[in-house]
């Protein structure tokens, strides 16, 4: 399957999954509204029964959507993995040790890029920017970098914790002495906006007002 065909199939599948989730919510809401109105005591006024039906409709929509998401979550993860998958022909077996080493180095760098893109969901939920493996440059030590602008890169590495290893993202700035820890894509936006207005990226911007006033 070609890359374009895979991307098209993934987009269609994601649309179907989102449609199924929305349909489940609508069905749950409609069923809740009907049951709420029918089961409300007849002694209540029509207005009160409508309010009861509305409340039950919301509960029904949330409940059915939660059950549907439990079923659809594995499909969402599969589609997310497909977005990060780049289909390329497998290289022919190496005939020399140097050739084998070169293949492993290439695979290691590609692995680092894909791991960085996969871990980027922690700071970017858009699925088409930081989570694009094509934009990451992997290195032999397992780290990776993402070119953002002249003199600005996002760096990814993993750090040991008591639960294993966790991803760490930092903003590398050519003229800054220290890297900036990044926990959300909005921080990147603040610092790029600061750079666009001539402010130093090494100094955190507190809000949009401060940036716009500069």
TAGISUL-V862834 format. One record per pair of residues at least 24 apart in sequence whose ideal C-beta (glycine too) atoms are under 8 Angstrom apart, sorted by the first residue. I is the first residue (numbers start at 1). GAP is how many residues later the second one is. Records with the same first field share a line. If there is no record, write none. Layout:
I: GAP + GAP
//
This chain:
1: 86
2: 85
3: 83 + 84
6: 76 + 79 + 81
7: 76
9: 73
10: 69 + 72 + 73
13: 62 + 66 + 69
14: 62 + 65
17: 55 + 58 + 59 + 62
20: 48 + 52
21: 44 + 47 + 48 + 51
24: 40 + 41 + 43 + 44
25: 36 + 39 + 40 + 43
26: 35
27: 37
28: 32 + 33 + 34 + 35 + 36 + 37
29: 28 + 29 + 31 + 32 + 35
30: 27 + 30
31: 29 + 33
32: 24 + 25 + 26 + 27 + 28 + 29
33: 24 + 27
35: 25
36: 24
80: 41 + 47
83: 44 + 48
84: 30 + 33 + 34 + 47 + 49
86: 47 + 48
105: 35
108: 30 + 32 + 34
109: 28 + 29 + 30 + 31
110: 28
111: 27 + 31
112: 24 + 26 + 27 + 28 + 29 + 30 + 31 + 32
113: 24 + 25 + 31
114: 24
115: 27 + 29 + 41 + 52
116: 28 + 30 + 40 + 51
119: 37 + 48 + 50
120: 36 + 49
122: 45 + 47 + 61
123: 46 + 59 + 60 + 61 + 62
124: 61
126: 59
129: 56
130: 24 + 55
145: 27
148: 40 + 44
149: 43 + 46
151: 24
152: 39 + 40 + 43 + 49
154: 28 + 34
155: 24
171: 30
173: 28 + 29
175: 25 + 27
176: 24 + 25 + 26
177: 25
178: 24
180: 24
//
